[in-house]
Amino acid sequence: MAAMLLSLLILNIVFNKKIELRAENAIKNVFTLDSDEYLNYESENDTGSLYYASLVYMGADSENRDDIYQILTPKEKKLIDWYETHPSDEMQRAKINEATYYMKARTEYYEDGNERLLAYVDVTGEPELVKEISFGVLLDAFVIAALGAAIGYFLGKKLEQNDKAQKTFFENTSHELKTPLMAICGYAEEIEMGVITDYSQAGRMIVSQTERMSKLIEDILYLSKMESGTEPLKCEPIEMASLVQDILMPLEGIVNRRNLSVSLELDEGYVNGDPEKLEHAVANLITNSVKYACSQIEISWKNQVLSIWNDGGELSTEDFSHMFERFHTGQNGNSGIGLALSKEIVEMHGWKLSAKNDRHGICLSMVCHS
C-alpha cells in the first residue's frame, strides 16, 4: 500500500509538471507572434483546445485603467486583477473561482512608450482529471486491499477449521480403531491365560471386532480417495431394485440370526449413477438399518426415491442434527463415518439424503433426482 501511495504521488507530480511545461511552451510561442500572426493564431485555434495561449492587453503607461477595462471580458478582468495582486516576471499558476490558469506578463518597449501584455493558458479540467484518476486508483487499491485482507482472513479461518477438523478426524479414527483392537487383544490374552473356555464364543467376538475394524478402515480409505479428487463419477444406468437385492444377499445370515423381517417394495426403474460408489452408499444405509433394527426393516423404491425404514427407535433432535457428521457419537454411544460417507456420495451425484423419525423408528430417504 505504501508503494501504491508513493507511485500515485510521483504520478501526480509528473502529470502536473507536464501540464506546466506545455502551458509554458504555449505562452512562449504566443509572445513570439506579431499582431498579424496573432490574429491568424487566434483564428486557427478558435476551437479552444488545451494549451492554447491567449493574450490580454493590460494597457500602456499613458492609458487610463478604466478605459482599458471597458474593452475586456469578465474573465480577462479577473485575470488582470489576480495578477496585479500577485505580480511576478515568472510564470504562475492561478486558481480563480473554479478555473485553473498558467499566466505570465510581459512588457513591450517602443520609442514612444511601452505596453503590458498578459499571456495565459486555461488548463481547467486536466489537473482535476489527474486528481480524479488518482483518487479512483487509490480507491480501487483500498477496495482491493480490503477485499484481499477479507479473503485472506476467511481463507485463514477456513484453513484453521480444516486443520481442526483434520486433527479431530485423526483423533476419532485412532479412537475408533483402538476400541476393536483392544477387544481383540483382550480376548486373545484371556485365551492364552486359559480364562476363556468357550473358544467358539471368543472366536465370534474376535471375528466381529475384526470385521468392525476392517469396515472402518475400508470407509476411511474410500473417503480419502473421494476427497483427493482422484475418484470422479463414472455414471451409467443402474437398476435400483437389483442393486438393493445384491446388497441384501450377503446380509441374509445376520438378518436370519436376529430374526429380522425384511419387507421389499421395489418398483422397476433406473438411475444414472456410479455403480461402485452408489453400491457403497446404499450398502452403508442398509447395513445401518440392519444394525439398529429391533424386528422389522422396510425398503421401498418408488418415484426415484429409495426409503429404508427400521423399528430401532426414534432419535433425538440433537442426534438428527449431527447424524451425517463423521464420528458423531449418538445417545447409544455408537459412532462411525458410514452415513457421512453415504451422504457425500449421494451429494456428488446431485441428489439428497435425509432422515426422519417415523412409526417409532428411523426412515432414511435417498432422493435420486435434482
C-alpha positions as CSV (number, residue, x, y, z in Angstrom):
1,M,0.0,0.0,0.0
2,A,2.9,2.4,0.8
3,A,4.4,1.7,-2.7
4,M,1.0,2.4,-4.3
5,L,0.7,5.8,-2.4
6,L,4.3,6.7,-3.5
7,S,3.5,5.7,-7.1
8,L,0.4,7.9,-7.1
9,L,2.3,10.8,-5.6
10,I,5.0,10.5,-8.3
11,L,2.3,10.2,-11.0
12,N,0.7,13.4,-9.8
13,I,4.0,15.3,-9.8
14,V,4.9,14.1,-13.3
15,F,1.5,14.9,-14.8
16,N,1.3,18.3,-13.2
17,K,4.8,19.1,-14.4
18,K,3.9,18.0,-17.9
19,I,0.9,20.4,-17.8
20,E,3.1,23.2,-16.6
21,L,5.7,22.6,-19.4
22,R,3.1,22.5,-22.1
23,A,1.5,25.7,-20.8
24,E,4.9,27.4,-20.6
25,N,5.7,26.5,-24.2
26,A,2.3,27.8,-25.4
27,I,3.0,31.1,-23.6
28,K,6.5,31.4,-25.1
29,N,5.1,30.8,-28.5
30,V,2.4,33.4,-28.3
31,F,4.9,36.0,-27.1
32,T,6.9,35.5,-30.3
33,L,4.0,36.4,-32.6
34,D,3.4,39.9,-34.1
35,S,0.0,41.4,-34.4
36,D,-0.9,39.8,-37.8
37,E,0.5,36.4,-36.7
38,Y,-1.5,36.5,-33.5
39,L,-4.8,37.2,-35.4
40,N,-4.1,34.2,-37.6
41,Y,-3.2,32.2,-34.5
42,E,-6.5,33.1,-32.8
43,S,-8.5,32.1,-35.9
44,E,-6.6,28.8,-36.2
45,N,-7.2,27.9,-32.5
46,D,-10.8,29.1,-32.2
47,T,-11.8,25.6,-31.0
48,G,-10.5,26.4,-27.6
49,S,-8.0,23.5,-27.5
50,L,-6.0,22.8,-24.4
51,Y,-2.6,24.5,-24.2
52,Y,-3.8,27.4,-26.4
53,A,-2.4,30.6,-25.1
54,S,-4.4,33.8,-25.2
55,L,-3.1,37.4,-24.8
56,V,-4.8,40.1,-22.6
57,Y,-3.9,43.7,-23.3
58,M,-3.1,45.4,-19.9
59,G,-2.5,48.8,-21.4
60,A,0.3,51.3,-21.9
61,D,1.7,53.7,-19.4
62,S,-0.3,56.6,-20.8
63,E,-3.7,54.8,-20.8
64,N,-6.3,55.0,-18.1
65,R,-7.1,51.7,-16.4
66,D,-10.9,52.3,-16.6
67,D,-10.7,52.8,-20.3
68,I,-8.9,49.5,-20.8
69,Y,-11.4,47.6,-18.6
70,Q,-14.3,48.7,-20.8
71,I,-13.0,46.5,-23.7
72,L,-12.1,43.5,-21.5
73,T,-14.2,40.4,-20.9
74,P,-15.2,39.5,-17.3
75,K,-12.7,36.6,-17.4
76,E,-9.9,38.9,-18.6
77,K,-10.6,41.4,-15.8
78,K,-10.4,38.6,-13.2
79,L,-7.0,37.5,-14.7
80,I,-5.6,41.0,-14.5
81,D,-6.9,41.6,-11.0
82,W,-5.3,38.3,-9.8
83,Y,-2.0,39.2,-11.5
84,E,-1.9,42.7,-10.0
85,T,-2.3,41.2,-6.5
86,H,0.4,38.6,-7.4
87,P,2.9,40.5,-9.6
88,S,5.9,38.4,-10.9
89,D,8.0,38.1,-14.0
90,E,7.8,34.3,-13.8
91,M,5.1,32.1,-15.0
92,Q,2.5,31.5,-12.3
93,R,-0.4,29.0,-11.7
94,A,-3.6,30.7,-10.6
95,K,-6.8,29.2,-9.3
96,I,-9.6,31.7,-9.9
97,N,-13.0,30.6,-8.9
98,E,-13.3,27.0,-10.3
99,A,-10.9,27.6,-13.2
100,T,-7.1,26.9,-13.3
101,Y,-4.7,29.0,-15.4
102,Y,-1.0,29.4,-16.1
103,M,-0.1,33.0,-16.8
104,K,2.9,35.3,-17.5
105,A,3.2,39.1,-18.0
106,R,5.5,40.8,-20.5
107,T,6.3,44.4,-21.2
108,E,6.8,45.6,-24.8
109,Y,9.0,48.6,-25.2
110,Y,8.6,51.1,-28.0
111,E,10.1,54.5,-28.9
112,D,7.0,56.4,-27.7
113,G,6.4,54.2,-24.6
114,N,5.6,50.7,-23.6
115,E,2.6,48.3,-23.1
116,R,1.9,45.3,-20.9
117,L,0.6,42.0,-22.2
118,L,-0.6,39.1,-20.1
119,A,-0.5,35.6,-21.7
120,Y,-2.5,32.8,-20.2
121,V,-3.4,29.2,-20.8
122,D,-6.7,27.8,-19.4
123,V,-5.9,24.2,-18.2
124,T,-9.2,23.8,-16.2
125,G,-10.1,20.2,-16.0
126,E,-6.8,18.5,-16.6
127,P,-5.4,18.8,-13.1
128,E,-8.8,17.8,-11.7
129,L,-8.8,14.9,-14.1
130,V,-5.4,13.7,-12.8
131,K,-6.7,14.0,-9.2
132,E,-9.9,12.1,-10.1
133,I,-7.9,9.3,-11.8
134,S,-5.5,9.2,-8.8
135,F,-8.4,9.1,-6.4
136,G,-10.1,6.4,-8.4
137,V,-6.9,4.3,-8.5
138,L,-6.4,4.9,-4.8
139,L,-10.0,3.9,-4.0
140,D,-9.6,0.8,-6.2
141,A,-6.4,0.0,-4.3
142,F,-8.1,0.3,-1.0
143,V,-11.0,-1.8,-2.1
144,I,-8.7,-4.5,-3.5
145,A,-6.6,-4.4,-0.3
146,A,-9.6,-4.6,1.9
147,L,-11.0,-7.4,-0.3
148,G,-7.7,-9.2,-0.2
149,A,-7.5,-8.8,3.6
150,A,-11.0,-10.2,3.9
151,I,-10.3,-13.1,1.6
152,G,-7.1,-13.8,3.4
153,Y,-8.9,-13.7,6.8
154,F,-11.6,-16.1,5.6
155,L,-9.1,-18.4,3.9
156,G,-7.1,-18.4,7.1
157,K,-10.2,-19.2,9.2
158,K,-11.1,-21.9,6.7
159,L,-7.6,-23.4,6.8
160,E,-7.8,-23.3,10.6
161,Q,-11.2,-25.0,10.6
162,N,-9.8,-27.6,8.2
163,D,-6.8,-28.2,10.4
164,K,-9.0,-28.6,13.4
165,A,-11.4,-30.9,11.5
166,Q,-8.4,-33.0,10.3
167,K,-7.0,-33.2,13.8
168,T,-10.4,-34.3,15.2
169,F,-10.8,-36.8,12.3
170,F,-7.4,-38.4,13.1
171,E,-8.2,-38.4,16.9
172,N,-11.6,-40.0,16.3
173,T,-10.1,-42.5,13.8
174,S,-7.5,-43.6,16.3
175,H,-10.1,-44.0,19.0
176,E,-12.5,-46.0,16.7
177,L,-9.6,-48.3,15.6
178,K,-8.3,-48.7,19.1
179,T,-11.6,-49.9,20.5
180,P,-12.0,-53.1,18.4
181,L,-8.2,-53.7,18.6
182,M,-8.3,-53.6,22.4
183,A,-11.2,-56.0,22.4
184,I,-9.3,-58.4,20.1
185,C,-6.2,-58.2,22.3
186,G,-8.3,-58.7,25.4
187,Y,-9.9,-61.9,24.1
188,A,-6.5,-63.2,22.8
189,E,-4.8,-62.6,26.2
190,E,-7.7,-64.4,28.1
191,I,-7.5,-67.4,25.7
192,E,-3.7,-67.5,26.2
193,M,-4.2,-67.4,30.1
194,G,-6.9,-70.1,29.9
195,V,-9.5,-67.7,31.4
196,I,-11.9,-68.3,28.4
197,T,-13.0,-71.9,27.8
198,D,-15.8,-71.1,25.2
199,Y,-13.5,-70.7,22.3
200,S,-16.4,-70.6,19.9
201,Q,-17.9,-67.5,21.5
202,A,-14.5,-65.8,21.8
203,G,-13.8,-66.6,18.1
204,R,-17.2,-65.0,17.1
205,M,-16.3,-61.8,19.2
206,I,-12.9,-61.6,17.6
207,V,-14.3,-62.0,14.1
208,S,-17.0,-59.4,14.9
209,Q,-14.4,-56.8,16.1
210,T,-12.1,-57.6,13.2
211,E,-15.0,-57.0,10.7
212,R,-15.8,-53.8,12.5
213,M,-12.2,-52.6,12.2
214,S,-12.0,-53.7,8.6
215,K,-15.2,-51.9,7.7
216,L,-13.9,-48.7,9.4
217,I,-10.6,-48.9,7.5
218,E,-12.4,-49.5,4.3
219,D,-14.6,-46.4,4.8
220,I,-11.6,-44.2,5.7
221,L,-9.7,-45.3,2.6
222,Y,-12.7,-44.8,0.4
223,L,-13.4,-41.3,1.9
224,S,-9.7,-40.4,1.4
225,K,-9.9,-41.4,-2.3
226,M,-13.0,-39.3,-2.7
227,E,-11.6,-36.2,-1.1
228,S,-8.4,-36.4,-3.1
229,G,-10.4,-35.9,-6.3
230,T,-8.9,-39.0,-7.9
231,E,-12.2,-40.8,-8.0
232,P,-14.5,-39.0,-10.5
233,L,-18.0,-40.2,-11.1
234,K,-18.3,-42.9,-13.8
235,C,-22.0,-42.9,-14.4
236,E,-24.1,-45.4,-16.2
237,P,-27.7,-46.7,-15.9
238,I,-28.3,-48.7,-12.7
239,E,-31.4,-50.8,-11.9
240,M,-32.0,-49.9,-8.2
241,A,-34.1,-53.0,-7.4
242,S,-31.3,-55.3,-8.5
243,L,-28.7,-53.2,-6.6
244,V,-30.7,-53.4,-3.3
245,Q,-31.2,-57.1,-3.7
246,D,-27.5,-57.7,-4.4
247,I,-26.6,-55.7,-1.2
248,L,-29.1,-57.7,0.9
249,M,-27.8,-61.1,-0.2
250,P,-24.6,-61.2,2.0
251,L,-26.6,-59.8,4.9
252,E,-29.0,-62.8,5.0
253,G,-27.0,-64.5,7.7
254,I,-27.2,-61.7,10.2
255,V,-30.8,-61.0,9.3
256,N,-31.8,-64.6,10.0
257,R,-29.7,-64.8,13.2
258,R,-31.5,-61.7,14.6
259,N,-34.9,-62.9,13.3
260,L,-35.4,-59.7,11.4
261,S,-38.3,-59.2,9.0
262,V,-37.3,-57.5,5.7
263,S,-40.1,-56.2,3.6
264,L,-39.3,-55.1,0.0
265,E,-41.4,-52.9,-2.3
266,L,-39.2,-52.2,-5.3
267,D,-40.6,-50.7,-8.5
268,E,-38.7,-51.1,-11.8
269,G,-36.6,-48.1,-12.8
270,Y,-33.1,-47.0,-13.5
271,V,-30.9,-44.2,-12.2
272,N,-27.8,-42.7,-13.8
273,G,-25.0,-43.1,-11.3
274,D,-21.6,-44.5,-10.5
275,P,-22.2,-48.2,-9.7
276,E,-19.3,-48.7,-7.3
277,K,-19.9,-45.5,-5.3
278,L,-23.7,-45.9,-5.3
279,E,-23.4,-49.5,-4.0
280,H,-21.1,-48.3,-1.2
281,A,-23.6,-45.6,-0.2
282,V,-26.7,-47.8,-0.3
283,A,-24.9,-50.7,1.5
284,N,-24.0,-48.3,4.3
285,L,-27.6,-47.2,4.6
286,I,-29.0,-50.8,4.6
287,T,-26.3,-52.1,7.0
288,N,-27.0,-49.2,9.4
289,S,-30.7,-50.2,9.4
290,V,-29.9,-53.9,9.9
291,K,-27.6,-53.0,12.8
292,Y,-30.2,-51.0,14.7
293,A,-33.5,-52.7,13.8
294,C,-35.4,-54.5,16.6
295,S,-37.5,-56.7,14.4
296,Q,-38.5,-55.0,11.1
297,I,-36.9,-53.4,8.1
298,E,-38.8,-51.9,5.1
299,I,-37.1,-51.0,1.9
300,S,-39.0,-49.3,-0.9
301,W,-38.0,-47.8,-4.3
302,K,-40.7,-45.6,-5.8
303,N,-40.7,-42.4,-8.0
304,Q,-36.9,-42.2,-7.9
305,V,-36.8,-42.3,-4.0
306,L,-35.2,-45.1,-2.0
307,S,-36.6,-45.3,1.5
308,I,-35.1,-47.6,4.2
309,W,-37.0,-47.8,7.5
310,N,-36.2,-49.8,10.7
311,D,-38.0,-50.1,14.0
312,G,-34.9,-49.4,16.1
313,G,-36.5,-46.4,18.0
314,E,-36.6,-42.7,17.3
315,L,-33.7,-40.3,17.6
316,S,-33.5,-37.0,19.5
317,T,-33.4,-33.7,17.6
318,E,-29.7,-33.3,18.7
319,D,-28.8,-36.7,17.2
320,F,-30.6,-35.8,13.9
321,S,-28.7,-32.6,13.6
322,H,-25.4,-34.5,13.7
323,M,-26.5,-37.8,12.1
324,F,-24.4,-37.4,8.9
325,E,-21.3,-36.0,10.6
326,R,-18.1,-38.1,10.8
327,F,-17.6,-40.0,14.1
328,H,-20.6,-38.3,15.8
329,T,-21.3,-40.3,18.9
330,G,-25.1,-40.8,19.4
331,Q,-27.0,-41.3,22.6
332,N,-26.4,-45.0,22.4
333,G,-22.6,-44.5,22.2
334,N,-22.2,-45.6,18.6
335,S,-20.2,-43.7,16.1
336,G,-18.6,-44.0,12.7
337,I,-18.3,-42.5,9.2
338,G,-20.6,-44.8,7.2
339,L,-23.6,-42.4,7.0
340,A,-21.3,-39.4,6.4
341,L,-19.7,-41.2,3.5
342,S,-23.1,-42.1,2.1
343,K,-24.2,-38.5,2.2
344,E,-21.1,-37.3,0.4
345,I,-21.6,-39.9,-2.3
346,V,-25.2,-39.0,-2.8
347,E,-24.5,-35.3,-3.0
348,M,-21.7,-36.0,-5.5
349,H,-24.5,-37.3,-7.8
350,G,-26.5,-34.1,-7.2
351,W,-29.1,-36.0,-5.1
352,K,-30.3,-35.6,-1.5
353,L,-30.1,-37.9,1.6
354,S,-32.2,-37.2,4.7
355,A,-33.5,-38.9,7.8
356,K,-36.6,-38.6,10.0
357,N,-38.5,-40.3,12.8
358,D,-41.3,-42.5,11.5
359,R,-43.5,-45.0,13.2
360,H,-41.3,-45.3,16.3
361,G,-38.3,-45.8,14.1
362,I,-36.0,-44.1,11.6
363,C,-36.5,-43.7,7.9
364,L,-33.6,-42.8,5.6
365,S,-34.6,-41.4,2.2
366,M,-32.4,-41.0,-0.8
367,V,-34.0,-38.8,-3.5
368,C,-32.3,-39.7,-6.8
369,H,-33.2,-36.5,-8.8
370,S,-32.3,-32.9,-8.6
